[in-house]
Amino acid sequence: MIDANAPGNAPSPEDHAQDKERAEMLVSTFDKLTTQIGRIIVGQQEVIEQLLIAVLARGHCLLEGVPGLAKTLMVRSLAQAMDLSFRRIQFTPDLMPADITGTDIIQEDKTTGHRELVFEKGPIFTQMLLADEINRTPPKTQAALLEAMQEHDVTVGGKTYHLDEPFFVLATQNPIEQEGTYPLPEAQRDRFLFHVVVDYPDRSEERDIIQRTTSTFESEIDPVISGEEIIRCQQTVRRVPVPEHVIDFVLDLVRMARPKGEQPLPFVRELIDWGPGPRACQQLVLASKVRAILQGRYHVTVDDVEALALPVLRHRIVPTFNAEAEGITVDAIIHRLLREVPRQEARVM
């Protein structure tokens, strides 16, 4: 087994017992979170699960869906259930980096008349940030947000300000209107743990939505977990052991999807122009650790990796022109990868 701890820092039996206890608590908390969010959001169970996995894996999400699917309400409800501060930024073509990070302003002391620069914090100083329609703003403003996502810091006027932890960014994209937008470059999309697709509700769910939103129905969300508890859960997740054969499967899945790699699958050069980088391996393992705990296991299996391959890889694979001309989607390519990459079997010691 491969342990997430650095060599020489293996957990003691007491730490291991605490981790298992915290993992059991996390399963119970997950059920309570989904129940609380279900008071407001109808359906979308898979999307909610992936958002929770991203938070517990200390990652960020790129959320794609047509207007009217309650993406903003879903994120706000998640923040309330986790007792996290929440801010929303509507991205527009005229939005400037200072509108996100904040800026230095001149402030005068009324008693002394002395003036000094004081930093006025922007909306990024929160714990859960919704970046609505991130592809509506120019690259310079996008970069201001993405830098904070990576470092969890903001630098303004030569001073560095730390963001509150846990810090989570959920950015939305509208897949319909693309004119006048600034699509995120591949390198910037790679900073997101998941690319989550929000689909239409089924008929019964849509009926329920109509009945709730056109009546006097009201519901409130009760906090289930605090920010400090989330941070402890994130630490527990990193100590979940990963078997060698699961690591091998992750490596095969990612490396065989690179057309210029050592051993790409036969169809890869034809359908993939650019494959996933090493960060895809890291994110697959981390997200699979969270899923394993939520499934009631304290070890990762190949099934966990396969279940999360789509949201982890779909924004890290660039299809070729031929693939797009033939109508072959990235999701279809990932499904084919999962079918053709051999599953590694657990080694018997």
C-alpha positions in Angstrom: 0.0 0.0 0.0 1.1 3.6 -0.7 0.5 6.0 2.2 -0.1 9.7 1.6 2.3 10.7 4.3 5.8 11.6 3.6 8.5 9.0 4.4 9.3 8.9 8.0 6.0 10.6 9.0 3.7 7.5 9.2 0.7 8.0 11.5 0.8 6.5 14.9 -1.9 3.9 15.9 -3.7 6.7 17.8 -3.7 8.9 14.7 -4.9 6.0 12.6 -7.8 5.4 15.0 -8.6 9.1 14.9 -8.6 9.1 11.1 -11.0 6.2 11.0 -13.3 7.8 13.5 -13.2 11.1 11.5 -13.8 9.1 8.3 -17.0 7.6 9.8 -18.0 11.0 11.0 -17.5 12.3 7.4 -19.9 9.7 6.0 -22.6 10.8 8.5 -21.9 14.5 7.7 -22.1 13.8 4.0 -25.6 12.3 4.4 -26.7 15.3 6.5 -25.3 17.8 4.0 -27.1 16.2 1.1 -30.3 16.2 3.2 -30.0 19.9 4.0 -29.2 20.9 0.4 -32.1 18.7 -0.8 -34.4 21.0 1.2 -33.7 23.7 -1.5 -32.3 21.9 -4.5 -34.3 19.2 -6.3 -32.3 16.3 -7.8 -28.7 16.9 -9.0 -27.4 14.3 -6.6 -24.3 13.5 -8.7 -23.4 17.2 -9.1 -23.8 17.9 -5.3 -21.6 14.8 -4.5 -18.9 16.1 -6.9 -19.0 19.6 -5.3 -18.6 18.1 -1.9 -15.7 15.8 -3.1 -14.0 18.9 -4.5 -14.2 20.8 -1.2 -12.9 17.8 0.8 -10.1 17.3 -1.7 -9.2 21.1 -1.4 -9.9 21.7 -5.0 -12.0 24.0 -7.2 -14.8 23.3 -9.7 -15.6 24.5 -13.1 -19.4 24.2 -13.5 -21.1 24.2 -16.9 -24.8 24.3 -17.6 -27.5 26.3 -19.3 -29.2 29.2 -17.5 -31.9 28.4 -15.0 -30.5 25.2 -13.5 -30.1 26.7 -10.0 -26.3 26.7 -10.1 -26.0 29.8 -7.9 -28.6 28.6 -5.5 -26.8 25.3 -5.3 -23.5 26.9 -4.3 -25.1 29.2 -1.8 -26.9 26.3 -0.2 -23.7 24.4 0.0 -22.0 27.3 1.7 -24.8 27.6 4.2 -24.8 23.9 5.0 -21.0 24.1 5.6 -21.2 27.3 7.6 -18.9 29.1 5.2 -18.9 32.7 4.1 -20.1 33.1 0.5 -19.6 35.8 -2.1 -20.7 36.0 -5.8 -18.9 37.8 -8.6 -20.7 38.4 -11.9 -17.9 38.4 -14.5 -18.3 41.0 -17.2 -16.0 42.3 -20.0 -15.3 45.5 -18.1 -14.4 43.8 -14.8 -10.9 44.7 -13.6 -8.6 42.6 -11.3 -9.0 45.1 -8.5 -12.7 44.5 -8.6 -11.9 40.9 -7.4 -8.9 41.2 -5.2 -9.5 44.7 -3.8 -7.3 47.8 -3.9 -5.4 50.4 -1.8 -7.5 53.5 -1.1 -6.5 56.8 0.5 -8.0 57.2 3.9 -7.9 60.4 6.0 -7.8 60.5 9.8 -10.4 63.2 10.6 -8.7 64.1 13.9 -5.2 64.5 12.6 -5.7 65.1 8.9 -3.1 62.5 8.2 -3.6 60.4 5.0 -2.5 56.9 4.4 -3.1 54.0 2.0 -5.5 51.4 3.4 -6.3 48.1 1.7 -9.9 47.6 0.9 -10.6 43.9 0.5 -12.4 42.6 -2.6 -15.0 39.9 -2.8 -12.4 37.2 -3.2 -11.8 37.4 0.6 -14.4 34.8 1.4 -14.4 31.0 1.9 -16.7 30.0 -0.9 -16.6 32.2 -4.0 -18.9 31.8 -7.0 -17.3 33.2 -10.2 -20.3 33.5 -12.4 -19.7 33.2 -16.1 -15.9 33.4 -15.8 -15.5 33.3 -19.6 -17.2 36.7 -19.9 -14.1 38.6 -18.6 -10.7 39.2 -20.2 -7.7 37.0 -19.4 -6.1 39.6 -17.2 -9.0 39.5 -14.8 -9.3 35.7 -15.1 -5.7 35.5 -14.1 -6.2 37.5 -10.9 -8.7 34.9 -9.7 -6.8 31.9 -10.8 -3.6 33.1 -9.0 -5.5 33.3 -5.7 -6.9 29.8 -6.4 -3.4 28.3 -6.7 -1.7 30.2 -3.8 -4.6 31.0 -1.5 -3.0 34.4 -1.3 -3.6 37.9 -2.8 -0.7 40.3 -3.5 -1.6 44.0 -3.9 0.8 46.9 -3.7 3.7 44.6 -2.8 1.9 43.2 0.2 0.6 39.6 0.5 -2.8 38.9 2.2 -3.8 35.4 3.1 -7.3 34.2 2.2 -9.5 32.5 4.8 -9.4 28.7 4.9 -11.0 26.6 3.6 -11.1 28.5 0.3 -13.1 27.2 -2.6 -13.8 28.7 -6.0 -16.7 27.5 -8.2 -16.7 29.1 -11.6 -19.6 28.8 -14.0 -19.7 28.8 -17.8 -22.7 29.1 -20.1 -22.2 26.5 -22.9 -24.7 28.2 -25.3 -23.5 31.8 -26.0 -19.9 31.9 -27.0 -19.7 35.1 -29.0 -17.7 37.8 -27.3 -16.4 35.4 -24.6 -12.9 34.7 -23.4 -12.5 30.9 -23.1 -10.2 29.8 -20.4 -6.8 28.6 -21.8 -6.0 24.9 -21.2 -3.3 25.8 -18.7 -5.9 27.8 -16.6 -8.6 25.1 -16.8 -6.0 22.6 -15.5 -6.2 24.5 -12.1 -9.7 23.2 -11.5 -10.1 19.8 -9.9 -13.4 19.0 -11.6 -15.3 20.1 -14.7 -18.9 19.4 -13.6 -21.7 19.3 -16.2 -25.1 20.3 -14.8 -27.9 18.6 -16.9 -31.6 19.2 -17.2 -33.8 17.6 -14.4 -36.0 14.7 -15.3 -39.7 15.1 -15.6 -40.6 14.2 -12.0 -37.9 16.5 -10.6 -39.0 19.4 -12.9 -42.6 18.9 -11.7 -41.3 19.2 -8.1 -39.4 22.4 -9.0 -42.5 23.9 -10.5 -44.6 23.1 -7.4 -41.9 24.5 -5.0 -41.1 27.7 -6.9 -44.7 28.7 -7.7 -46.2 28.2 -4.3 -45.6 29.5 -0.8 -43.0 26.7 -0.1 -40.1 27.9 2.1 -37.2 26.0 3.7 -34.1 26.9 5.6 -30.7 25.2 5.7 -29.1 24.3 9.0 -25.3 24.3 9.2 -23.9 20.7 9.4 -20.1 21.2 9.5 -17.7 24.1 10.3 -14.7 25.4 8.4 -12.3 24.1 11.0 -13.9 20.6 10.8 -13.6 20.7 7.0 -9.9 21.4 7.3 -9.5 18.5 9.6 -11.4 16.3 7.1 -9.1 17.5 4.3 -6.1 16.3 6.3 -7.8 12.9 7.0 -8.4 12.5 3.3 -4.8 12.8 2.5 -3.9 9.9 4.8 -6.2 7.4 3.1 -3.9 4.6 1.7 -3.9 3.9 -2.1 -2.9 0.4 -3.3 -0.1 0.0 -5.9 -2.5 -1.4 -8.5 -4.7 1.7 -8.3 -1.7 4.0 -8.7 -0.7 2.0 -11.8 -4.2 2.3 -13.2 -4.2 6.1 -12.7 -0.8 6.3 -14.5 -2.0 4.1 -17.4 -5.2 6.0 -17.8 -3.5 9.4 -17.9 -0.3 8.5 -19.8 -2.1 6.5 -22.5 -4.3 9.5 -23.2 -1.2 11.5 -24.4 -0.8 11.4 -28.2 2.9 12.3 -27.9 3.5 9.9 -24.9 5.4 6.7 -24.7 2.5 4.3 -25.1 -0.7 6.0 -26.3 -3.6 3.8 -27.2 -4.1 3.4 -31.0 -7.1 5.8 -31.3 -5.5 8.5 -29.2 -3.3 10.1 -31.9 -6.4 10.3 -34.1 -8.8 11.8 -31.6 -6.7 13.7 -29.0 -4.6 16.7 -29.9 -3.3 17.3 -26.3 -3.6 15.0 -23.3 -3.8 15.5 -19.6 -0.7 16.4 -17.5 0.7 15.1 -14.2 -1.9 17.2 -12.3 -4.6 14.9 -13.6 -2.9 12.0 -11.8 -2.8 13.9 -8.5 -6.4 15.1 -8.8 -7.7 11.6 -9.6 -6.0 10.1 -6.6 -7.1 12.9 -4.2 -10.7 12.9 -5.4 -10.8 9.0 -5.3 -9.7 9.1 -1.7 -12.7 11.3 -0.8 -15.1 9.1 -2.7 -13.7 6.0 -1.0 -14.4 7.5 2.4 -17.9 8.6 1.3 -18.5 5.0 0.2 -17.6 3.7 3.6 -14.1 2.5 2.8 -10.7 3.6 4.1 -8.9 2.5 1.0 -9.1 3.5 -2.7 -10.2 1.1 -5.5 -10.2 1.3 -9.3 -13.9 1.8 -9.2 -13.4 5.2 -7.4 -11.0 6.3 -10.2 -13.4 5.2 -12.9 -16.3 7.0 -11.3 -14.4 10.3 -11.2 -12.6 10.1 -14.5 -15.1 12.2 -16.4 -15.1 15.4 -14.2 -11.3 15.1 -13.7 -10.3 14.6 -17.4 -12.9 16.3 -19.5 -11.3 19.8 -19.2 -7.8 18.4 -19.6 -8.2 16.7 -23.0 -8.2 18.7 -26.2 -9.8 16.8 -29.1 -8.4 16.9 -32.6 -10.1 18.7 -35.5 -11.1 15.3 -36.9 -12.8 14.2 -33.7 -14.8 17.5 -33.5 -15.7 17.2 -37.2 -17.0 13.7 -36.6 -19.0 14.8 -33.6 -16.9 12.8 -31.1 -17.1 14.5 -27.7 -14.5 14.5 -25.0 -16.8 12.5 -22.8 -17.0 9.8 -25.5 -13.2 9.7 -25.7 -12.9 9.3 -21.9 -15.5 6.5 -22.0 -13.4 4.7 -24.7 -10.2 5.2 -22.6 -11.9 3.6 -19.6 -12.9 0.6 -21.8 -9.5 0.1 -23.4 -7.1 0.8 -20.5 -6.5 -2.5 -18.8 -7.7 -2.7 -15.1 -4.9 -3.6 -12.8 -5.6 -6.3 -10.3 -4.6 -6.1 -6.6 -1.4 -7.9 -5.9 -1.6 -10.7 -3.4 1.3 -10.3 -0.8 
